[in-house]
Amino acid sequence: MFIVMLRFAENRAEAGRHMDGHKAWIARGFADGVFLVVGSLVPGLGGAVVAHATTRADLQARVAADPFVAENVVTAEILEIEPARADERLAFLLNAPAAA
């Protein structure tokens, strides 16, 4: 499982020009079953993505394809989490069936 931190960068002012491409990138992440949650970093610091069912290499390539990243609207940091315990609603992240 991964957390992708997308922090505003040098070209933050260009976000509006690339918003449609960024939204399409997000939609592809959900359609491909990789993104679980996407949202804003408050207060106005950028965004974050929770991703799973992918490798670090594939996620790095996916993140590089985000127009916000490609155009330096945001910088990306990928953090990997090795889940050891989860609420039963998130048991799929542990690759084990939910506890009865």
C-alpha positions as CSV (number, residue, x, y, z in Angstrom):
1,M,0.0,0.0,0.0
2,F,1.2,3.5,-0.8
3,I,0.6,7.1,0.2
4,V,1.4,9.6,-2.6
5,M,2.0,13.1,-1.3
6,L,1.5,15.7,-4.1
7,R,2.8,19.0,-2.7
8,F,2.4,22.3,-4.6
9,A,5.6,23.3,-6.4
10,E,7.1,26.1,-8.5
11,N,4.3,26.1,-11.1
12,R,1.4,26.0,-8.7
13,A,-0.2,28.9,-10.6
14,E,-0.5,26.6,-13.6
15,A,-2.8,24.2,-11.9
16,G,-5.9,25.5,-13.7
17,R,-4.4,24.8,-17.1
18,H,-3.7,21.2,-16.2
19,M,-6.7,20.4,-14.0
20,D,-8.7,18.5,-16.7
21,G,-5.7,16.2,-17.4
22,H,-5.1,15.8,-13.6
23,K,-8.8,14.8,-13.1
24,A,-8.6,12.3,-16.0
25,W,-5.4,10.9,-14.4
26,I,-7.3,10.4,-11.1
27,A,-10.3,8.8,-12.9
28,R,-7.9,6.3,-14.6
29,G,-6.4,5.4,-11.2
30,F,-9.8,4.6,-9.8
31,A,-10.9,2.8,-13.0
32,D,-7.7,0.6,-12.8
33,G,-8.5,-0.3,-9.2
34,V,-5.2,1.3,-8.0
35,F,-6.5,4.4,-6.2
36,L,-8.5,4.0,-3.0
37,V,-8.7,7.6,-1.8
38,V,-7.8,10.9,-3.3
39,G,-8.1,14.3,-1.6
40,S,-6.6,17.7,-0.8
41,L,-3.9,18.4,1.8
42,V,-5.3,21.0,4.1
43,P,-4.8,24.0,4.1
44,G,-4.1,24.2,0.4
45,L,-0.8,22.4,0.4
46,G,-1.5,20.0,-2.5
47,G,-3.1,16.5,-2.5
48,A,-2.7,12.9,-1.5
49,V,-3.5,9.5,-2.9
50,V,-3.9,6.2,-1.2
51,A,-3.0,3.5,-3.6
52,H,-2.8,-0.3,-3.6
53,A,-2.7,-3.3,-5.9
54,T,0.4,-2.0,-7.7
55,T,4.1,-2.1,-7.5
56,R,6.3,0.8,-6.6
57,A,7.7,0.9,-10.1
58,D,4.3,0.9,-11.7
59,L,3.1,3.6,-9.3
60,Q,6.1,5.7,-10.0
61,A,5.3,5.5,-13.7
62,R,1.7,6.3,-13.0
63,V,2.6,9.3,-10.9
64,A,5.1,10.6,-13.5
65,A,2.2,10.6,-16.0
66,D,0.1,13.0,-13.9
67,P,0.1,16.3,-15.7
68,F,0.5,18.1,-12.4
69,V,3.7,16.2,-11.8
70,A,4.9,16.5,-15.4
71,E,4.4,20.2,-15.4
72,N,5.9,20.8,-11.9
73,V,2.6,22.0,-10.5
74,V,3.3,19.5,-7.7
75,T,6.2,17.4,-6.5
76,A,5.5,13.8,-5.7
77,E,6.7,11.7,-2.8
78,I,5.7,8.0,-2.6
79,L,5.6,6.5,0.8
80,E,5.2,2.7,1.1
81,I,3.3,1.2,4.0
82,E,3.5,-2.5,4.9
83,P,0.1,-3.0,6.6
84,A,0.4,-5.2,9.7
85,R,-3.1,-4.5,11.2
86,A,-6.3,-3.0,9.9
87,D,-9.9,-2.5,10.8
88,E,-11.9,-5.4,9.3
89,R,-13.4,-3.1,6.7
90,L,-9.9,-2.7,5.3
91,A,-8.8,-6.3,5.7
92,F,-8.3,-6.6,1.9
93,L,-5.2,-4.4,2.4
94,L,-3.6,-7.2,4.4
95,N,-4.2,-9.8,1.7
96,A,-6.2,-11.9,4.2
97,P,-10.0,-12.4,4.7
98,A,-11.7,-10.3,7.3
99,A,-11.8,-11.7,10.8
100,A,-15.1,-13.3,11.6
